[in-house]
Amino acid sequence: MSKMSNLWEHTNAEDLSVTRLSADRTVDLVVIGAGFTGCSAALEAARTGASTVVLEAETIAHGGSGRNVGLVNAGLWLPPDDVVAVMGEAEGTRLVEALGKGPSAVFSLVRDFGIACEAVQNGTLHLAHSPAGFRDLEKRFTQGIQLGAPLQLLDREEASRRTGSTQFHGALLDPRAGTVQPRSYCGGLARSAVGLGAEIYQNSPVTRIEREGGDWRVHANGQVVTAQRLLLATNAYHQLAEGACAPEYVVVNFCQFATAPLTEAQRAKILPGREGCWDTALVMSSIRMDESGRLIVGGMGDSEGLGARIHGRWARRKLRRLYPEIGDIPFEHRWRGRIAMTQDHIPKVVEFGPGAYALFGYSGRGICPGTVLGTAAAKALLEECPETMPLPVVRKYAERFKRMKRAYYEFGASLTHAARPGPLG
Ligand SMILES: Cc1cc2nc3c(=O)[nH]c(=O)nc-3n(C[C@H](O)[C@H](O)[C@H](O)COP(=O)(O)OP(=O)(O)OC[C@H]3O[C@@H](n4cnc5c(N)ncnc54)[C@H](O)[C@@H]3O)c2cc1C
């Protein structure tokens, strides 16, 4: 594997060997897509004794689940009051509460199934990139405290001590949260589901879905999986499947750059508590450390598209400004992924036929939503209780101006990353 590749593939500790679909199957639940959503659904179904097949077009965690930063955050990217403003008091509060328990759900699964995914529950830091960013954190802090979240607002000095950088104006610490090696977490979910009887097939792209005699017939590799319940969990990596509802979202690219492992002395100063971090900037960036001490810098933009050089130079500049003492250490890994963003930044669950859901649009927050909503979807489908889903099940969802918004996000990221550095580069 080339070194300038996805770090998470390089350090994956949960490699599950599964074959392609090569025979017809009849089961209770068929799931399309083996990311956090699909694997969590399969695990929940298998736990309750339901027979389940997962069909994956590529390999397990090929999509966002194998490419993300690994921040196991409570809640959505939107602050709780905004979620309530968009969804209404009852539904917004229900979703915020369900996702507030997300980190605990994720870390419990990691413990219960012994998932080897570098899990660290030391909290995450939302870092203020400017004085205005700190004011935003103050609002988030007040809203979170009102909902009983154990948040702590940290001043500039404490943010500097925890990050090892003088560049931040303060931080919001969420001690419920933490980090995982996301590829391994997803592989561990898959391995656990298979251990309980689920079947997962890789290299089995679903090409067609049809209804026949009250069943769903799902076609892949010339074979058919028949089931009464169907979950489409393809999110931002959806490949065309005739007859299925296509998830509707705007693609936002996010790229990451990982250094060689830092020395012990450097690790003692930089993120000594191993919190995962992201910042308050509109064109957001992230920093975190992996288990072997690699520092990982992330930012919006496509590191393999037209702006590749711009984003690469930005990452180098960012590292130098945050940590001048290690600024010239080489990057050994670089990769990118697609985020499925919705207009209101709220995930969607669409019932596109009897007993068939499509779940998508996590808008950059997928480890907890994928786990929580995937689990809930399996339960709601198998027990026929849509009211147990933590968000409303709708019949249709359409996203407008997708191409234009995608270009806008990419252009905005390139422009910001190309600009001469402001206070944070
Ligand atoms: C770079 C990046 C950074 C992120 N950082 C974070 C973070 O720090 N914290 C966080 O909580 N979230 C983060 N996210 C979001 C999170 O990764 C996603 O929301 C999450 O992975 C979505 O999981 P999923 O299972 O729904 O979809 P995916 O993981 O994308 O899985 C979908 C799967 O469906 C398969 N598929 C598609 N079409 C078909 C077909 N026709 N037949 C069969 N299979 C098919 C794909 O191959 C893919 O494997 C990030 C995302 C990206 C891209």
The ligand as a Tripos MOL2 file, in Angstrom:
@<TRIPOS>MOLECULE
LIG
   53    58     1     0     0
SMALL
NO_CHARGES

@<TRIPOS>ATOM
      1 C1        -13.5020   12.8960    5.8660 C.3       1 LIG1
      2 C2        -14.6690   12.7130    6.7990 C.ar      1 LIG1
      3 C3        -14.5270   13.0470    8.1400 C.ar      1 LIG1
      4 C4        -15.5850   12.7890    9.0250 C.ar      1 LIG1
      5 N1        -15.3630   12.9390   10.3680 N.ar      1 LIG1
      6 C5        -16.3150   12.5080   11.2330 C.ar      1 LIG1
      7 C6        -16.0320   12.4870   12.6130 C.ar      1 LIG1
      8 O1        -14.9420   12.7970   13.0760 O.2       1 LIG1
      9 N2        -17.0260   12.0910   13.4620 N.ar      1 LIG1
     10 C7        -18.2220   11.6770   12.9780 C.ar      1 LIG1
     11 O2        -19.0930   11.3390   13.7920 O.2       1 LIG1
     12 N3        -18.4910   11.6400   11.6570 N.ar      1 LIG1
     13 C8        -17.5680   12.0180   10.7730 C.ar      1 LIG1
     14 N4        -17.8200   11.9560    9.4450 N.ar      1 LIG1
     15 C9        -19.1150   11.4500    8.9670 C.3       1 LIG1
     16 C10       -19.1830    9.9280    8.9820 C.3       1 LIG1
     17 O3        -17.9900    9.3520    8.5600 O.3       1 LIG1
     18 C11       -20.3310    9.4430    8.0830 C.3       1 LIG1
     19 O4        -21.4920   10.1370    8.4040 O.3       1 LIG1
     20 C12       -20.5680    7.9580    8.2860 C.3       1 LIG1
     21 O5        -19.4090    7.2240    7.9940 O.3       1 LIG1
     22 C13       -21.7110    7.4710    7.4300 C.3       1 LIG1
     23 O6        -21.8440    6.0920    7.6530 O.3       1 LIG1
     24 P1        -22.8020    5.2310    6.7790 P.3       1 LIG1
     25 O7        -22.6790    3.8330    7.2290 O.co2     1 LIG1
     26 O8        -24.1670    5.8070    6.8190 O.co2     1 LIG1
     27 O9        -22.2790    5.4050    5.2740 O.3       1 LIG1
     28 P2        -20.8860    4.9560    4.6290 P.3       1 LIG1
     29 O10       -19.8640    4.6770    5.6440 O.co2     1 LIG1
     30 O11       -20.5510    5.9600    3.5970 O.co2     1 LIG1
     31 O12       -21.2360    3.5710    3.9520 O.3       1 LIG1
     32 C14       -22.0290    3.4410    2.8120 C.3       1 LIG1
     33 C15       -21.6210    2.1480    2.1100 C.3       1 LIG1
     34 O13       -22.5870    1.8120    1.1200 O.3       1 LIG1
     35 C16       -21.9050    1.1720    0.0590 C.3       1 LIG1
     36 N5        -22.7610    1.2140   -1.1270 N.ar      1 LIG1
     37 C17       -23.1360    2.2860   -1.8530 C.ar      1 LIG1
     38 N6        -23.9370    1.9330   -2.8780 N.ar      1 LIG1
     39 C18       -24.1000    0.5970   -2.7960 C.ar      1 LIG1
     40 C19       -24.8040   -0.3550   -3.5830 C.ar      1 LIG1
     41 N7        -25.5270   -0.0070   -4.6750 N.pl3     1 LIG1
     42 N8        -24.7430   -1.6770   -3.2210 N.ar      1 LIG1
     43 C20       -24.0350   -2.0570   -2.1100 C.ar      1 LIG1
     44 N9        -23.3420   -1.1830   -1.3450 N.ar      1 LIG1
     45 C21       -23.3610    0.1230   -1.6800 C.ar      1 LIG1
     46 C22       -20.6390    1.9930   -0.0670 C.3       1 LIG1
     47 O14       -19.6430    1.2830   -0.7920 O.3       1 LIG1
     48 C23       -20.2740    2.2520    1.3860 C.3       1 LIG1
     49 O15       -19.3790    1.3000    1.9080 O.3       1 LIG1
     50 C24       -16.8000   12.2500    8.5380 C.ar      1 LIG1
     51 C25       -16.9500   11.9720    7.1710 C.ar      1 LIG1
     52 C26       -15.8930   12.1760    6.3140 C.ar      1 LIG1
     53 C27       -16.0500   11.7890    4.8650 C.3       1 LIG1
@<TRIPOS>BOND
     1     1     2 1
     2     2     3 ar
     3     2    52 ar
     4     3     4 ar
     5     4     5 ar
     6     4    50 ar
     7     5     6 ar
     8     6     7 ar
     9     6    13 1
    10     7     8 2
    11     7     9 ar
    12     9    10 ar
    13    10    11 2
    14    10    12 ar
    15    12    13 ar
    16    13    14 ar
    17    14    15 1
    18    14    50 ar
    19    15    16 1
    20    16    17 1
    21    16    18 1
    22    18    19 1
    23    18    20 1
    24    20    21 1
    25    20    22 1
    26    22    23 1
    27    23    24 1
    28    24    25 2
    29    24    26 1
    30    24    27 1
    31    27    28 1
    32    28    29 2
    33    28    30 1
    34    28    31 1
    35    31    32 1
    36    32    33 1
    37    33    34 1
    38    33    48 1
    39    34    35 1
    40    35    36 1
    41    35    46 1
    42    36    37 ar
    43    36    45 ar
    44    37    38 ar
    45    38    39 ar
    46    39    40 ar
    47    39    45 ar
    48    40    41 1
    49    40    42 ar
    50    42    43 ar
    51    43    44 ar
    52    44    45 ar
    53    46    47 1
    54    46    48 1
    55    48    49 1
    56    50    51 ar
    57    51    52 ar
    58    52    53 1
@<TRIPOS>SUBSTRUCTURE
     1 LIG1         1 GROUP 0 **** ****
